[in-house]
Amino acid sequence: MNEHLHNAAHQLELASNSCHYIAEAIERHSAPTQRRTGQAPAPAHASPANVSGSGAAHTR
């Protein structure tokens, strides 16, 4: 059972990192549009990994 939980935690960490990278790419892609239209940038949100308080190390 411990192995299954470890694998699930690893998969969740990989999914979290993937979402983070995708969100950064979208943000970079939309940044020039925001500057041209005079819109304020969206507020920064805490990542789910930081909110969970799991203490797991993340590689970025």
C-alpha positions as a Markdown table, in Angstrom:
| # | Residue | x | y | z |
|---|---|---|---|---|
| 1 | Met | 0.0 | 0.0 | 0.0 |
| 2 | Asn | 2.9 | 2.4 | 0.8 |
| 3 | Glu | 4.2 | 1.9 | -2.7 |
| 4 | His | 0.9 | 2.8 | -4.2 |
| 5 | Leu | 0.6 | 6.0 | -2.1 |
| 6 | His | 4.2 | 6.9 | -3.0 |
| 7 | Asn | 3.4 | 6.5 | -6.7 |
| 8 | Ala | 0.2 | 8.5 | -6.4 |
| 9 | Ala | 2.1 | 11.3 | -4.6 |
| 10 | His | 4.7 | 11.3 | -7.3 |
| 11 | Gln | 2.1 | 11.5 | -10.1 |
| 12 | Leu | 0.4 | 14.4 | -8.3 |
| 13 | Glu | 3.7 | 16.2 | -8.1 |
| 14 | Leu | 4.3 | 15.7 | -11.8 |
| 15 | Ala | 0.9 | 16.9 | -12.6 |
| 16 | Ser | 1.3 | 20.0 | -10.4 |
| 17 | Asn | 4.6 | 20.8 | -12.1 |
| 18 | Ser | 3.1 | 20.4 | -15.5 |
| 19 | Cys | 0.2 | 22.7 | -14.7 |
| 20 | His | 2.7 | 25.3 | -13.3 |
| 21 | Tyr | 4.7 | 25.2 | -16.6 |
| 22 | Ile | 1.6 | 25.5 | -18.7 |
| 23 | Ala | 0.3 | 28.4 | -16.6 |
| 24 | Glu | 3.6 | 30.2 | -17.0 |
| 25 | Ala | 3.6 | 29.7 | -20.7 |
| 26 | Ile | 0.1 | 31.1 | -21.0 |
| 27 | Glu | 1.1 | 34.0 | -18.9 |
| 28 | Arg | 4.1 | 34.8 | -21.0 |
| 29 | His | 2.1 | 34.4 | -24.2 |
| 30 | Ser | -0.7 | 36.8 | -23.0 |
| 31 | Ala | 1.6 | 39.4 | -21.4 |
| 32 | Pro | 2.2 | 41.4 | -24.6 |
| 33 | Thr | -1.5 | 41.6 | -25.2 |
| 34 | Gln | -2.1 | 42.9 | -21.7 |
| 35 | Arg | 0.5 | 45.6 | -22.1 |
| 36 | Arg | -1.0 | 46.8 | -25.4 |
| 37 | Thr | -4.6 | 47.0 | -24.1 |
| 38 | Gly | -3.6 | 48.6 | -20.8 |
| 39 | Gln | -5.0 | 45.9 | -18.7 |
| 40 | Ala | -3.5 | 45.2 | -15.3 |
| 41 | Pro | -1.8 | 41.9 | -14.9 |
| 42 | Ala | -3.8 | 39.2 | -13.1 |
| 43 | Pro | -3.0 | 38.8 | -9.4 |
| 44 | Ala | -0.5 | 36.1 | -8.5 |
| 45 | His | -2.0 | 33.0 | -6.8 |
| 46 | Ala | -0.3 | 30.6 | -4.5 |
| 47 | Ser | 0.4 | 27.3 | -6.2 |
| 48 | Pro | -1.4 | 24.3 | -4.9 |
| 49 | Ala | 1.9 | 22.7 | -3.8 |
| 50 | Asn | 2.5 | 25.7 | -1.5 |
| 51 | Val | -1.1 | 25.8 | -0.2 |
| 52 | Ser | -1.1 | 22.1 | 0.8 |
| 53 | Gly | 1.7 | 22.4 | 3.3 |
| 54 | Ser | 3.0 | 19.0 | 2.3 |
| 55 | Gly | 6.6 | 20.1 | 2.7 |
| 56 | Ala | 7.5 | 18.1 | -0.4 |
| 57 | Ala | 10.5 | 19.5 | -2.4 |
| 58 | His | 9.7 | 20.6 | -5.9 |
| 59 | Thr | 12.2 | 20.8 | -8.8 |
| 60 | Arg | 11.6 | 23.7 | -11.3 |
